[in-house]
């Protein structure tokens, strides 16, 4: 159980040639108005050949080696070597927006120790690529996965919103400034040798841990993509990771998605009409031009996954 006083916190940051943004990430952590004795920062590095480790040394963080190089292995290594009651999964391209972020974000876990975690909101930044802005405003950056995800039940609490993933469904989350309740991580297990957050969150819901929180106004900048090419590359990578897991006969969060919802989501994204109307509605509501990309990004998301599946099945 998270203590009623400020809990101990472990930041887990997997890295591999992360010099571009790592300094901003670590600077934003070090600026937190939180007792220094109550948090630790781990860099789990996959063998960087750039200045990643130099930057880590400058900020006096704990550096661990990740022989398998991938982020999921790095997160598992970090969790196993950390001591915090709260585990914060950060990516090196995350930057915390406010100095009191950590104090505000641990409050839901203090008030309700049965929450499995607290999710950061995503904010866009002036001057960034419109493609990055799009990824932030849709929250789940992959439109197809966003469509597959459960519709959450929201409840206003004192200083935060409690969200419930309905029974028999799934909602992918857990990285990019997500605070995990360590007690629940250990109860769920299956975080060794890889911590795959979207799959893990589904396993947590299957064990009855279906509630998490968001704190209005508190979150991160995520330097996710610069271009459409970056978006496609990330979808290709995720598609191949998913098929690798299926080939290894391992479970995924898509077990929580019904066949009917999968078919609906596929048709919704691929036929363009739904995303076009949704994008126009949200553009008129928010005046965010990035919403106009929604039909294109939804279509490309589905086409990319179909391509990955076809190539793997043809050349298997």
C-alpha positions as CSV (number, residue, x, y, z in Angstrom):
1,X,0.0,0.0,0.0
2,X,1.2,3.5,-0.8
3,X,2.0,5.4,2.4
4,X,-0.2,8.3,3.4
5,X,2.9,10.5,3.5
6,X,4.7,11.2,0.2
7,X,5.7,7.7,-1.2
8,X,9.1,6.7,-2.5
9,X,9.2,6.9,-6.3
10,X,11.5,5.2,-8.9
11,X,11.8,6.7,-12.4
12,X,12.6,4.0,-14.9
13,X,13.9,5.3,-18.3
14,X,15.1,2.8,-20.9
15,X,17.5,4.3,-23.4
16,X,19.4,3.6,-26.6
17,X,21.1,6.5,-28.3
18,X,18.8,8.9,-26.6
19,X,21.0,12.0,-26.5
20,X,18.4,14.1,-28.5
21,X,15.9,14.5,-25.7
22,X,17.3,12.8,-22.6
23,X,18.7,16.0,-21.1
24,X,15.2,17.7,-21.2
25,X,13.7,14.6,-19.7
26,X,16.1,14.4,-16.7
27,X,16.1,18.2,-16.2
28,X,12.3,18.1,-15.8
29,X,12.6,15.3,-13.3
30,X,15.3,17.0,-11.3
31,X,13.1,20.2,-11.1
32,X,10.3,18.4,-9.3
33,X,9.2,19.9,-6.0
34,X,9.5,16.5,-4.2
35,X,11.8,15.4,-1.4
36,X,15.1,14.2,-3.1
37,X,15.4,11.4,-0.6
38,X,12.0,10.1,-1.7
39,X,12.9,9.4,-5.4
40,X,15.5,7.7,-7.5
41,X,16.2,7.7,-11.3
42,X,17.4,4.8,-13.3
43,X,18.7,4.8,-16.9
44,X,18.6,1.3,-18.3
45,X,20.8,1.6,-21.4
46,X,20.9,-0.8,-24.4
47,X,24.5,0.0,-25.4
48,X,24.3,3.6,-26.6
49,X,27.1,4.9,-28.9
50,X,26.2,8.6,-28.6
51,X,26.3,10.9,-25.5
52,X,23.4,9.2,-23.7
53,X,25.6,7.9,-20.8
54,X,27.5,11.2,-20.5
55,X,24.2,13.0,-20.1
56,X,23.1,10.4,-17.5
57,X,26.3,10.9,-15.6
58,X,25.9,14.7,-15.6
59,X,22.5,14.3,-13.9
60,X,23.9,11.8,-11.4
61,X,21.4,9.1,-12.2
62,X,21.8,5.3,-11.7
63,X,22.8,3.6,-14.9
64,X,22.1,-0.1,-15.6
65,X,23.0,-2.2,-18.6
66,X,20.4,-3.8,-20.8
67,X,22.0,-6.5,-22.9
68,X,18.8,-7.2,-24.8
69,X,18.6,-3.5,-25.9
70,X,14.8,-3.3,-26.3
71,X,12.7,-0.9,-24.1
72,X,10.5,-3.7,-22.6
73,X,13.6,-5.5,-21.2
74,X,14.9,-2.2,-19.9
75,X,11.7,-1.5,-18.0
76,X,11.8,-5.0,-16.4
77,X,15.4,-4.6,-15.4
78,X,14.6,-1.2,-13.9
79,X,11.6,-2.5,-11.9
80,X,13.7,-5.4,-10.5
81,X,16.5,-3.1,-9.4
82,X,14.4,-0.2,-8.0
83,X,12.9,0.3,-4.6
84,X,10.1,2.8,-4.9
85,X,6.5,2.2,-3.8
86,X,5.6,4.0,-7.1
87,X,7.2,3.1,-10.4
88,X,7.2,5.9,-13.0
89,X,7.8,4.7,-16.5
90,X,9.3,7.5,-18.6
91,X,10.7,7.4,-22.1
92,X,13.7,9.5,-22.9
93,X,11.6,11.7,-25.2
94,X,9.2,12.6,-22.4
95,X,9.4,16.0,-20.6
96,X,7.3,16.8,-17.5
97,X,5.4,20.0,-17.9
98,X,5.0,21.3,-14.3
99,X,7.3,21.3,-11.2
100,X,4.6,20.0,-8.9
101,X,3.7,17.2,-11.3
102,X,5.0,14.4,-9.1
103,X,3.3,15.7,-5.9
104,X,0.0,16.0,-7.7
105,X,0.3,12.7,-9.5
106,X,1.0,10.6,-6.4
107,X,-2.1,12.0,-4.6
108,X,-4.6,9.6,-6.2
109,X,-2.5,6.6,-5.1
110,X,-2.4,8.0,-1.5
111,X,-6.2,8.5,-1.5
112,X,-7.1,5.2,-3.2
113,X,-4.3,2.5,-2.8
114,X,-6.4,0.2,-5.0
115,X,-5.8,2.2,-8.1
116,X,-3.3,0.4,-10.4
117,X,-1.8,3.7,-11.6
118,X,-2.1,7.3,-12.6
119,X,-1.8,8.3,-16.3
120,X,-0.2,11.5,-17.5
121,X,-2.1,13.8,-19.9
122,X,-0.3,14.6,-23.1
123,X,0.3,18.2,-24.2
124,X,1.3,19.7,-27.5
125,X,4.2,22.2,-27.7
126,X,4.5,25.3,-29.8
127,X,6.6,24.8,-32.9
128,X,6.4,21.0,-33.0
129,X,5.4,19.0,-36.1
130,X,1.6,18.9,-36.8
131,X,2.0,15.1,-36.8
132,X,3.3,15.2,-33.2
133,X,0.5,17.5,-32.2
134,X,-1.9,14.9,-33.7
135,X,-0.4,12.1,-31.6
136,X,-0.8,14.2,-28.5
137,X,-4.4,15.3,-29.0
138,X,-5.8,11.8,-29.8
139,X,-4.0,10.5,-26.6
140,X,-3.6,7.0,-28.0
141,X,-1.3,7.8,-30.9
142,X,-2.3,4.8,-33.0
143,X,-5.9,5.5,-34.3
144,X,-6.7,1.8,-34.8
145,X,-5.7,0.9,-31.2
146,X,-7.6,4.0,-30.1
147,X,-10.7,2.7,-31.8
148,X,-10.2,-0.8,-30.2
149,X,-9.8,0.6,-26.7
150,X,-12.6,0.4,-24.2
151,X,-14.8,3.4,-23.4
152,X,-13.8,4.4,-19.9
153,X,-16.2,5.1,-17.0
154,X,-15.2,8.4,-15.3
155,X,-15.8,9.5,-11.8
156,X,-14.8,12.9,-10.3
157,X,-12.8,12.7,-7.1
158,X,-11.0,15.2,-4.9
159,X,-8.3,16.5,-7.3
160,X,-8.4,13.8,-9.8
161,X,-10.6,11.7,-12.2
162,X,-11.0,8.0,-11.4
163,X,-11.4,5.9,-14.6
164,X,-12.6,2.4,-14.8
165,X,-11.9,-0.1,-17.6
166,X,-15.2,-2.0,-18.1
167,X,-15.0,-5.7,-17.3
168,X,-14.4,-7.8,-20.4
169,X,-12.6,-5.1,-22.3
170,X,-9.1,-3.6,-22.7
171,X,-7.4,-0.2,-22.7
172,X,-3.7,0.1,-23.7
173,X,-1.7,2.3,-21.4
174,X,1.2,2.4,-19.0
175,X,4.2,4.3,-20.5
176,X,5.1,7.9,-21.1
177,X,4.9,9.3,-17.6
178,X,2.6,6.6,-16.1
179,X,2.8,6.1,-12.4
180,X,2.4,2.4,-11.5
181,X,1.4,1.1,-8.0
182,X,4.3,-1.2,-7.3
183,X,2.2,-3.4,-5.0
184,X,-0.1,-4.2,-7.9
185,X,2.8,-4.8,-10.3
186,X,4.1,-7.4,-8.0
187,X,0.7,-9.0,-7.4
188,X,0.0,-9.3,-11.2
189,X,3.6,-10.5,-11.9
190,X,4.5,-11.3,-15.6
191,X,6.9,-8.4,-15.8
192,X,10.0,-10.5,-16.2
193,X,12.0,-10.6,-18.4
194,X,10.0,-7.9,-20.3
195,X,7.5,-5.4,-19.1
196,X,5.1,-4.7,-22.0
197,X,2.9,-2.1,-20.5
198,X,-0.2,-2.4,-22.8
199,X,-0.3,-6.1,-22.3
200,X,0.5,-5.8,-18.6
201,X,-2.4,-3.4,-18.0
202,X,-4.7,-6.0,-19.6
203,X,-3.4,-8.7,-17.3
204,X,-4.0,-6.3,-14.3
205,X,-7.7,-5.8,-15.4
206,X,-8.1,-9.6,-15.6
207,X,-7.1,-9.8,-12.0
208,X,-9.6,-7.2,-11.0
209,X,-7.5,-4.1,-11.0
210,X,-9.5,-2.0,-13.4
211,X,-9.2,1.5,-11.9
212,X,-6.6,4.2,-12.6
213,X,-6.6,8.0,-12.5
214,X,-5.8,11.2,-14.4
215,X,-5.1,14.5,-12.8
216,X,-6.6,17.4,-14.7
217,X,-3.9,19.8,-16.1
218,X,-1.0,17.5,-15.3
219,X,1.1,15.6,-17.8
220,X,4.0,15.6,-20.2
221,X,5.3,16.7,-23.5
222,X,6.1,13.7,-25.7
223,X,8.4,14.1,-28.6
224,X,6.8,11.2,-30.4
225,X,7.1,11.8,-34.2
226,X,8.3,14.5,-36.6
227,X,6.7,13.3,-39.8
228,X,4.3,10.9,-41.5
229,X,7.3,8.6,-42.2
230,X,8.0,8.4,-38.4
231,X,4.4,7.5,-37.8
232,X,4.6,4.6,-40.3
233,X,7.9,3.4,-38.9
234,X,6.4,3.2,-35.4
235,X,3.3,1.3,-36.7
236,X,5.6,-1.2,-38.5
237,X,7.6,-1.7,-35.4
238,X,4.5,-2.2,-33.2
239,X,2.9,-4.5,-35.8
240,X,6.0,-6.8,-35.9
241,X,6.3,-6.8,-32.1
242,X,2.7,-8.0,-31.9
243,X,3.2,-10.8,-34.4
244,X,6.4,-11.8,-32.7
245,X,4.5,-12.2,-29.5
246,X,1.7,-14.2,-31.2
247,X,4.3,-16.5,-32.8
248,X,5.7,-17.1,-29.3
249,X,2.2,-18.1,-28.2
250,X,2.1,-15.2,-25.7
251,X,-1.0,-13.3,-24.6
252,X,-1.7,-9.7,-25.7
253,X,-4.1,-7.0,-24.7
254,X,-6.2,-7.7,-27.9
255,X,-7.6,-10.7,-26.0
256,X,-9.9,-8.1,-24.4
257,X,-11.3,-6.9,-27.7
258,X,-14.3,-8.7,-29.1
259,X,-14.3,-9.8,-32.7
260,X,-17.2,-7.5,-33.4
261,X,-15.4,-4.5,-32.0
262,X,-12.3,-5.5,-34.0
263,X,-14.2,-5.7,-37.3
264,X,-16.0,-2.4,-36.5
265,X,-12.7,-0.6,-35.8
266,X,-11.1,-2.0,-38.9
267,X,-14.0,-0.8,-41.1
268,X,-14.2,2.5,-39.2
269,X,-10.6,3.4,-39.8
270,X,-10.2,2.0,-43.3
271,X,-13.4,3.5,-44.9
272,X,-12.4,7.0,-43.9
273,X,-16.0,8.3,-43.3
274,X,-16.1,7.9,-39.6
275,X,-12.6,9.4,-38.9
276,X,-13.4,12.3,-41.3
277,X,-16.6,13.2,-39.4
278,X,-14.8,12.7,-36.1
279,X,-11.9,14.8,-37.2
280,X,-14.1,17.7,-38.5
281,X,-16.2,17.6,-35.3
282,X,-13.2,17.9,-33.1
283,X,-11.5,20.5,-35.3
284,X,-14.7,22.7,-35.0
285,X,-14.7,22.1,-31.3
286,X,-11.1,22.7,-30.5
287,X,-9.7,24.6,-33.6
288,X,-6.8,22.2,-33.5
289,X,-5.8,21.8,-37.2
290,X,-4.1,18.5,-36.4
291,X,-7.6,16.9,-36.1
292,X,-7.9,17.3,-39.9
293,X,-5.2,14.6,-40.2
294,X,-7.4,12.0,-38.5
295,X,-8.9,10.3,-41.5
296,X,-5.4,10.0,-43.2
297,X,-3.7,8.7,-40.0
298,X,-6.6,6.2,-39.3
299,X,-6.3,4.8,-42.8
300,X,-2.6,4.5,-42.8
301,X,-2.6,2.9,-39.4
302,X,-4.8,0.0,-40.7
303,X,-3.0,-0.3,-44.0
304,X,0.4,-0.5,-42.3
305,X,-0.8,-3.3,-40.0
306,X,-2.3,-5.2,-42.9
307,X,1.0,-4.9,-44.8
308,X,2.9,-6.2,-41.8
309,X,0.6,-9.1,-41.4
310,X,0.7,-10.0,-45.1
311,X,4.4,-9.8,-45.4
312,X,4.9,-12.0,-42.3
313,X,2.5,-14.6,-43.5
314,X,3.8,-14.7,-47.1
315,X,7.5,-14.9,-46.1
316,X,7.1,-16.9,-42.9
